[in-house]
Amino acid sequence: MVKMQPYVKMWYDYLEEGKIMGLKCKKCGAYEFPPVPVCNSCSGTDLEWVEMKGTGKLISFSIMQLMDKVQVKYGRRYIGQVQLTEGPAFTATLEDFDLNKREELYDRLPADVNLGIMQFDGFKFVSFKLKD
Amino acid sequence: MKTRIGQFARSVSIIGVGVTPLGNVQVNPELKDMTERELFAWACMEAMEDAGLEAKDIDCLYVGHVFSESHSGQISTSGMFSRWIGMNEKPGFRHETACCTAVSGLRHAVLAVASGMHDIAISGCVDINLSNAMIGLPPFNRTPAVFEDVLYDSNALGCDQAYWYPGGEIMAFLEGAYIAYGKKYGYSLDQLIDAISKCSINSRRNAMNNPLALLVSENYDDEAKKFGFDDPMNYLKSKFNPLIGAIQGFKHTTGVADGASALIVCPTDMAKKMIKGRPVVEIAGLGMTTSSGYQQPGSPMSFDIESFAQSFTQAGIKDPYKELDYMAIHDCCAQHYMTVTEAAGYFKPGEALHAVMEGRIAPEGDKPVNTSGGRLNLGHPIAGAAGYEIAEAVWQMQGKCGNRQIKKQPETVLIHGLGAGFHVASAVLRAV
């Protein structure tokens, strides 16, 4: 018998509590982040919620300049591809880095980052900051 | 995850291709006042004529139509399109994998024939992207579309909408792959920008040699001069090519278009009896991956590698660098001339950037790519996009490309399609 959970709602609820959560496969130890109910490494279906370490490497970046009516609320920003310490990769917003210093950011790749949580229009989502 | 790849139960070949010009149904006289129906029928009828077949000869149809709800105001459009091409009540369905829909359509058609269920299958793909049908009025009444609304708000391309965040969609991670590429091989950001500009200039030149391209009217040399630049490379670095990313400008990316493409396949032994005086084009291998691009950091992207691996396994390609004569990529962004060609092994790791700067990807070069003008300058009709590159490949293999013709008529070709950052569909075509 499959025991399905409302994974998406639970993920956002955890963010409201200040926790960045993923799922860890009990069979092979691989992580699914953001959460999905089946392990994409070994096909295992017995996964448990775990708090992510909140660290990773920034592999690359872009700047979102072309904004529609939703994005314009958030403004121009760096978007970076982060490889989490636990393995999964994720694309997220880079906080607090000068948009005019793209060469400096390029020089720093791959850069150590800490994950964070940003508050936007009615919900929270995962972001990251460069480590000093 | 690796996929087990078998062989087709029987060899399948392309016996007909057809495309419409690419433009705007509200503007260009060649397409004026046409709806999706006329465009779809035009491409399919061209393919039937090319194959020397009538509609009654064809057993089944596959209809690629991506924005049928948002731009056409209609679902399940295969039902009406079947009658528009004389195939009423024949088996078929509508499908979509965004910008690689035409490669998926090829896959559907090939599998239908390779399985033995049908002998002749047609795949047609259509989208009108620059305007929307007005619900409640006959569909030639249209209002200009705001494409960004469809792409970003509604679809968050390449991302799981559940975990979407503003700005993280397809353009971000495709440019990110190029940034990672540059870092990997020690290129400066200026070198990366120069290379994508060079790709755009080459693409525009190819499109200007392609009578299907209705949305471009001059080479970048002439366009640059109008704005006071002697060198189009400097023009493409100027304010006249505003940034949409960290380094890529508007003219380094695609603009959408209205259009349709179609192809017909049948068993290779049947094709050899039907086609005289030109090479028969066999589909030697197919590849398809489903994934989310926003979780694929760096370059090359793993869903490209896996899709190509499937195609190469089936086609028996051991050394793509030596065995491929031509490659067609989904060039919605110019950086794919570097990142995707290297993912396929068409270029060696780190080589493509120099190859682009040296002009090797031009039709007269030793490693030609997208001689049609591609999505950058021929235009991007979404569903039908890859159909234009399949048609161009078939024409190249048959020596029909005129002043775009590759010096050595290609015999083995790799087709790449990227669908919304969610799918990579590929195919190896081989002259037999």
Chai-1 contact restraints between the chains, C-beta under 6 A:
chainA,res_idxA,chainB,res_idxB,connection_type,confidence,min_distance_angstrom,max_distance_angstrom,comment,restraint_id
A,V8,B,A162,contact,1.0,0.0,6.0,A-B,restraint_1
A,P34,B,Y163,contact,1.0,0.0,6.0,A-B,restraint_2
A,I59,B,A180,contact,1.0,0.0,6.0,A-B,restraint_3
A,I59,B,P297,contact,1.0,0.0,6.0,A-B,restraint_4
A,I59,B,G298,contact,1.0,0.0,6.0,A-B,restraint_5
A,S60,B,G176,contact,1.0,0.0,6.0,A-B,restraint_6
A,S60,B,I179,contact,1.0,0.0,6.0,A-B,restraint_7
A,S60,B,A180,contact,1.0,0.0,6.0,A-B,restraint_8
A,F61,B,I179,contact,1.0,0.0,6.0,A-B,restraint_9
A,S62,B,A172,contact,1.0,0.0,6.0,A-B,restraint_10
A,S62,B,E175,contact,1.0,0.0,6.0,A-B,restraint_11
A,S62,B,G176,contact,1.0,0.0,6.0,A-B,restraint_12
A,S62,B,G245,contact,1.0,0.0,6.0,A-B,restraint_13
A,S62,B,A246,contact,1.0,0.0,6.0,A-B,restraint_14
A,I63,B,G245,contact,1.0,0.0,6.0,A-B,restraint_15
A,I63,B,A246,contact,1.0,0.0,6.0,A-B,restraint_16
A,M64,B,G167,contact,1.0,0.0,6.0,A-B,restraint_17
A,Q65,B,L243,contact,1.0,0.0,6.0,A-B,restraint_18
A,Q65,B,I244,contact,1.0,0.0,6.0,A-B,restraint_19
A,L66,B,I244,contact,1.0,0.0,6.0,A-B,restraint_20
A,D68,B,E148,contact,1.0,0.0,6.0,A-B,restraint_21
A,D68,B,D149,contact,1.0,0.0,6.0,A-B,restraint_22
A,D68,B,Y152,contact,1.0,0.0,6.0,A-B,restraint_23
A,D68,B,D153,contact,1.0,0.0,6.0,A-B,restraint_24
A,V70,B,D153,contact,1.0,0.0,6.0,A-B,restraint_25
A,Q71,B,P166,contact,1.0,0.0,6.0,A-B,restraint_26
A,Q71,B,G167,contact,1.0,0.0,6.0,A-B,restraint_27
A,Y74,B,P166,contact,1.0,0.0,6.0,A-B,restraint_28
A,R77,B,G167,contact,1.0,0.0,6.0,A-B,restraint_29
A,I79,B,G167,contact,1.0,0.0,6.0,A-B,restraint_30
A,I79,B,G168,contact,1.0,0.0,6.0,A-B,restraint_31
A,I79,B,A172,contact,1.0,0.0,6.0,A-B,restraint_32
A,Q81,B,G176,contact,1.0,0.0,6.0,A-B,restraint_33
A,Q81,B,P297,contact,1.0,0.0,6.0,A-B,restraint_34
A,Q83,B,P297,contact,1.0,0.0,6.0,A-B,restraint_35
A,A89,B,Q295,contact,1.0,0.0,6.0,A-B,restraint_36
A,A89,B,P297,contact,1.0,0.0,6.0,A-B,restraint_37
A,T91,B,G168,contact,1.0,0.0,6.0,A-B,restraint_38
A,T91,B,F173,contact,1.0,0.0,6.0,A-B,restraint_39
A,T91,B,Y294,contact,1.0,0.0,6.0,A-B,restraint_40
A,R102,B,A246,contact,1.0,0.0,6.0,A-B,restraint_41
A,Y106,B,L189,contact,1.0,0.0,6.0,A-B,restraint_42
A,L109,B,K183,contact,1.0,0.0,6.0,A-B,restraint_43
A,F125,B,Y165,contact,1.0,0.0,6.0,A-B,restraint_44
